[in-house]
Amino acid sequence: LVDIYKGQKYSLSQAFMHANMGSMTEYKDVLLDNRNRAWIAKINAFAAEKPTLFAFGAGHLGGEKGLIELLRKEGYTVKPLKN
């Protein structure tokens, strides 16, 4: 997962999480998807106040329900920081 994160291959993060969550896959909606949706309102509120840096674990970034896609749907430009 560290290699996926460092390599910015976020599309692979969901497959990795699914393959390694074991019996926890049935809770993916609670552990990732619902939290991601809930964060969007908070991100909107904080970002409206002042410029803000947000950082999240790799498991929250990729996929249709991941933060990158959700933020883009909200109209944000999402880009990784460069080393």
For each residue, the residues with C-beta under 8 A, 3 or more apart:
1: 4 5 13 16 17 20 58 59
2: 5 6 58
3: 6 7 9
4: 1 7 9 10 12 13 16 58
5: 1 2 8 10 13 57 58
6: 2 3
7: 3 4
8: 5 80
9: 3 4 12 13
10: 4 5 13 58 61 62 66 68
11: 14 62 63
12: 4 9 15 16 62
13: 1 4 5 9 10 16 17 58 59 61 62 63 66
14: 11 17 18 59 62 63 66
15: 12 18 19
16: 1 4 12 13 19 20 59
17: 1 13 14 20 21 28 32 59
18: 14 15 21 25 28
19: 15 16
20: 1 16 17
21: 17 18 24 25 28
22: 25
23: 26
24: 21 27 28 31
25: 18 21 22 28
26: 23
27: 24 30 31
28: 17 18 21 24 25 31 32 33
29: 32 33 34
30: 27 33 34 35
31: 24 27 28 35
32: 17 28 29 35 36 59 60 65 66
33: 28 29 30 36 37 65
34: 29 30 37 38
35: 30 31 32 38 39 60
36: 32 33 39 40 60 65 66 67 70
37: 33 34 40 65 70
38: 34 35 41 42
39: 35 36 42 43 56 67
40: 36 37 43 44 67 70 71 74
41: 38 44 45
42: 38 39 45 46
43: 39 40 46 47 54 71
44: 40 41 47 48 74
45: 41 42 48 49
46: 42 43 49 50 52 54
47: 43 44 51 52 76
48: 44 45
49: 45 46 52
50: 46
51: 47
52: 46 47 49
53:
54: 43 46
55:
56: 39 60 61 67
57: 5 60 61
58: 1 2 4 5 10 13 61 62
59: 1 13 14 16 17 32
60: 32 35 36 56 57 66 67
61: 10 13 56 57 58 66 67 68
62: 10 11 12 13 14 58 66 68
63: 11 13 14 66 69
64: 69
65: 32 33 36 37 69 70
66: 10 13 14 32 36 60 61 62 63 69 70
67: 36 39 40 56 60 61 70 71
68: 10 61 62 71 72 78
69: 63 64 65 66 72 73
70: 36 37 40 65 66 67 73 74
71: 40 43 67 68 74 76 78
72: 68 69 75 76 77 78
73: 69 70
74: 40 44 70 71
75: 72
76: 47 71 72
77: 72
78: 68 71 72
79:
80: 8
81:
82:
83:
